[in-house]
């Protein structure tokens, strides 16, 4: 009876626009019956919430390492299928759709904040699996706040096509709980986290935010600077175009200035704005541009 009530609740939520708000999980929505999406589940409360909603498989498309142990404590399986912001390749779209048709459901797909890659991946997977059409996929991404600047993600949702059922059934996928991520992508994940923490500190007037004494503003600026330093030492960085290098060097200078001002008595806002701008300027051509 509980399973029947849960399935009916999912159907009602889908018909009412997909909102499935939760205090434990940011940006939680349902994109199709039995397919939820949102932010990364953090802590036992989040995984308990998912288990309570009947979820059996959690799929991360984020570059950061998932927490399978926390999922296991609540009887959930984790699958890691990371994607970038530039779009969802056809082979990854097929793997996601195969998961929705071959693994135990209901499902929860997530990225970090639950606004961009997670909703796009869920939308594309549902189209390829034959659960929704392109119009509904695009509408769902709009509802969940996917940024207009992520042209590749939008293009993937608009152009995705239902897979041949036999091709999907015969597809063999070796799912992993933690997938290998290229070093540059892994560094960018860490840099995003440091930047997010700095942004939270900015909202707390450049102090540690309430409830997070471990998030120390000068240390987060130091982390950002050190990550950028290490990126600039790699062969990958050295092989990149001059424009990319210049933007990364600008980010490094800005991070250094933020750290210096946070350790001194100056206002770090202008330096933080410069860091935000250099990152945004780099993301436009090198992270958000659709795959060719």
Legacy VTK file of the C-alpha trace (Angstrom):
# vtk DataFile Version 3.0
C-alpha trace
ASCII
DATASET POLYDATA
POINTS 292 float
0.000 0.000 0.000
2.888 2.393 0.835
4.362 1.823 -2.626
0.980 2.574 -4.225
0.619 5.812 -2.233
4.168 6.853 -3.194
3.619 6.219 -6.898
0.361 8.183 -6.800
2.093 11.063 -5.006
4.778 11.161 -7.674
2.154 11.284 -10.414
0.252 14.104 -8.720
3.481 16.093 -8.233
4.355 15.674 -11.908
0.918 16.862 -13.022
1.147 19.903 -10.737
4.471 21.041 -12.207
7.024 18.845 -10.477
7.745 20.746 -7.243
8.676 18.389 -4.397
10.157 20.900 -1.945
12.172 19.639 0.993
14.025 21.325 3.884
16.779 18.693 3.621
17.522 18.947 -0.126
17.967 22.130 -2.137
15.950 22.613 -5.340
14.166 19.267 -5.170
11.836 18.691 -8.131
10.249 15.797 -9.941
10.767 15.803 -13.693
8.789 12.647 -14.495
7.056 9.999 -12.392
9.764 8.288 -10.365
12.561 10.667 -11.459
13.563 13.385 -8.979
16.380 15.900 -9.346
18.040 18.511 -7.154
21.199 19.415 -5.261
23.799 17.067 -3.824
22.422 15.192 -0.784
24.477 16.278 2.221
24.318 14.313 5.443
22.029 11.644 6.778
18.948 13.881 6.803
19.123 14.285 3.018
19.573 10.574 2.321
16.870 9.746 4.848
14.568 12.139 2.975
15.299 10.406 -0.331
14.747 6.972 1.150
11.484 8.197 2.672
10.347 9.281 -0.795
11.018 5.771 -2.059
14.215 6.553 -3.970
16.417 3.496 -4.517
19.134 4.774 -6.884
20.992 8.097 -6.615
22.774 9.265 -9.770
25.395 12.020 -9.568
26.400 13.940 -12.690
28.663 16.238 -10.673
32.448 16.133 -10.968
32.881 15.853 -7.193
33.161 12.431 -5.567
29.823 11.116 -4.257
29.342 9.755 -0.738
28.299 6.120 -1.308
28.720 5.222 2.363
26.042 7.714 3.425
23.715 6.400 0.711
24.308 2.800 1.798
23.308 3.627 5.380
19.830 4.354 4.060
19.597 1.458 1.624
20.365 3.523 -1.490
22.631 2.751 -4.423
24.945 5.420 -5.879
25.912 5.767 -9.552
28.417 8.366 -10.781
28.061 9.591 -14.387
29.718 13.045 -14.447
29.061 15.568 -17.223
30.322 19.058 -18.027
28.477 22.323 -18.540
29.053 22.225 -22.296
26.450 19.566 -23.050
25.591 15.905 -22.649
27.315 13.594 -25.169
25.148 10.958 -26.809
26.950 8.067 -25.132
26.450 9.598 -21.690
22.798 10.339 -22.502
22.334 6.658 -23.382
24.037 5.561 -20.141
21.745 7.833 -18.128
18.663 6.581 -19.936
19.798 2.984 -19.465
20.071 3.644 -15.727
16.475 4.918 -15.646
15.237 1.809 -17.450
17.531 -0.850 -16.025
18.382 0.024 -12.421
16.030 -0.039 -9.422
13.887 3.098 -9.167
12.634 5.612 -8.221
15.691 7.742 -9.028
17.329 10.923 -7.780
19.706 12.706 -10.215
21.831 15.541 -8.903
24.706 17.905 -9.588
26.072 20.302 -6.961
23.444 23.038 -6.616
20.699 21.189 -8.490
20.075 23.902 -11.047
22.121 23.267 -14.167
23.761 19.909 -14.937
21.448 17.807 -12.761
18.172 19.058 -14.250
19.629 18.942 -17.777
20.859 15.370 -17.299
17.533 14.282 -15.838
15.636 15.967 -18.666
17.792 14.448 -21.409
17.752 11.004 -19.783
13.968 11.095 -19.572
13.648 12.099 -23.237
16.018 9.347 -24.376
14.210 6.834 -22.157
10.868 7.854 -23.664
9.429 9.289 -20.448
8.914 12.914 -21.558
9.200 14.964 -24.746
11.590 17.827 -25.545
9.103 20.566 -24.722
8.601 19.185 -21.240
12.345 18.723 -20.816
13.007 22.375 -21.628
10.098 23.532 -19.449
11.446 21.514 -16.516
14.889 23.115 -16.842
13.281 26.558 -16.836
11.326 25.669 -13.703
14.484 24.518 -11.953
16.408 27.662 -12.830
18.985 26.342 -15.298
21.131 29.293 -16.391
20.564 30.656 -19.880
24.337 30.873 -20.339
24.680 27.061 -20.403
23.995 26.814 -24.109
25.233 23.243 -24.411
22.871 21.947 -21.735
19.887 23.643 -23.380
20.888 22.321 -26.798
21.116 18.791 -25.404
17.575 19.027 -24.003
16.165 20.474 -27.225
17.781 17.950 -29.555
17.614 14.734 -27.495
15.695 11.918 -29.163
14.048 8.789 -27.754
16.353 5.798 -28.092
15.382 2.658 -29.925
14.046 0.416 -27.116
16.074 -2.567 -28.293
19.273 -0.501 -28.449
18.658 0.653 -24.897
17.910 -2.871 -23.662
21.062 -4.311 -25.246
23.375 -1.497 -24.044
25.960 -2.746 -21.550
27.062 -0.235 -18.930
29.505 -0.801 -16.080
28.187 1.596 -13.458
30.565 2.906 -10.793
29.837 4.586 -7.488
32.846 6.885 -7.965
33.996 7.534 -11.530
37.436 8.717 -12.596
37.476 12.458 -13.361
40.243 14.212 -15.376
42.665 16.172 -13.135
41.701 19.564 -14.612
37.994 18.859 -14.037
38.694 17.650 -10.499
40.643 20.843 -9.758
37.806 22.954 -11.131
35.351 21.191 -8.806
37.542 22.099 -5.830
37.890 25.665 -7.106
34.100 26.000 -7.437
33.690 24.858 -3.829
36.243 27.374 -2.559
34.541 30.126 -4.563
31.098 29.132 -3.233
32.448 29.269 0.323
33.936 32.710 -0.323
30.586 33.885 -1.658
28.860 32.661 1.513
31.481 34.510 3.581
30.822 37.646 1.547
27.148 37.395 2.509
28.272 37.192 6.155
30.282 40.434 5.800
33.482 38.480 5.200
33.190 36.481 8.405
32.664 32.760 8.914
28.966 32.130 8.208
26.676 31.231 11.094
26.792 27.516 11.795
29.991 27.036 9.760
32.970 28.090 11.888
35.121 25.780 9.733
34.609 28.079 6.712
37.295 30.705 7.357
37.409 33.482 4.706
41.213 33.873 4.405
41.634 30.098 4.217
39.051 29.787 1.438
40.879 32.508 -0.521
44.144 30.635 0.092
42.553 27.406 -1.154
41.361 29.131 -4.327
44.801 30.604 -4.923
46.598 27.298 -4.318
44.255 25.380 -6.621
44.867 27.917 -9.376
48.618 27.699 -8.740
48.576 23.931 -9.134
46.425 24.099 -12.278
48.927 26.485 -13.850
51.736 23.995 -13.226
50.092 21.189 -15.198
50.897 20.126 -18.745
47.182 20.467 -19.527
47.310 24.176 -18.669
50.512 24.699 -20.632
48.899 23.197 -23.739
45.882 25.516 -23.599
45.332 28.624 -25.791
46.917 31.908 -24.726
43.491 33.410 -23.957
42.702 30.588 -21.529
46.051 31.043 -19.802
45.511 34.769 -19.498
42.108 34.330 -17.898
43.439 31.771 -15.428
46.333 34.068 -14.539
43.854 36.903 -13.963
41.876 34.626 -11.622
45.071 33.755 -9.767
45.949 37.438 -9.268
42.430 38.199 -8.054
42.440 35.276 -5.610
45.795 36.459 -4.252
44.385 39.962 -3.779
41.279 38.627 -2.009
43.476 36.623 0.360
45.778 39.601 1.003
42.888 41.903 1.856
41.191 39.311 4.075
44.423 38.854 6.027
44.896 42.616 6.270
42.349 45.333 6.862
41.255 46.204 3.336
37.878 45.568 1.732
38.105 42.404 -0.433
34.925 43.135 -2.417
36.582 44.668 -5.496
39.091 41.805 -5.687
36.291 39.259 -5.246
34.331 40.922 -8.064
37.448 40.689 -10.244
37.767 36.989 -9.393
34.106 36.407 -10.238
34.510 38.231 -13.569
37.657 36.377 -14.621
36.016 33.044 -13.823
32.872 34.025 -15.734
34.909 35.247 -18.714
36.724 31.892 -18.797
33.562 29.832 -18.418
31.811 31.404 -21.403
34.161 30.077 -24.111
35.799 27.149 -22.319
33.126 25.591 -20.084
29.657 26.577 -21.269
30.071 26.447 -25.040
28.181 23.551 -26.706
30.171 20.575 -27.873
30.980 20.565 -31.597
LINES 1 293
292 0 1 2 3 4 5 6 7 8 9 10 11 12 13 14 15 16 17 18 19 20 21 22 23 24 25 26 27 28 29 30 31 32 33 34 35 36 37 38 39 40 41 42 43 44 45 46 47 48 49 50 51 52 53 54 55 56 57 58 59 60 61 62 63 64 65 66 67 68 69 70 71 72 73 74 75 76 77 78 79 80 81 82 83 84 85 86 87 88 89 90 91 92 93 94 95 96 97 98 99 100 101 102 103 104 105 106 107 108 109 110 111 112 113 114 115 116 117 118 119 120 121 122 123 124 125 126 127 128 129 130 131 132 133 134 135 136 137 138 139 140 141 142 143 144 145 146 147 148 149 150 151 152 153 154 155 156 157 158 159 160 161 162 163 164 165 166 167 168 169 170 171 172 173 174 175 176 177 178 179 180 181 182 183 184 185 186 187 188 189 190 191 192 193 194 195 196 197 198 199 200 201 202 203 204 205 206 207 208 209 210 211 212 213 214 215 216 217 218 219 220 221 222 223 224 225 226 227 228 229 230 231 232 233 234 235 236 237 238 239 240 241 242 243 244 245 246 247 248 249 250 251 252 253 254 255 256 257 258 259 260 261 262 263 264 265 266 267 268 269 270 271 272 273 274 275 276 277 278 279 280 281 282 283 284 285 286 287 288 289 290 291
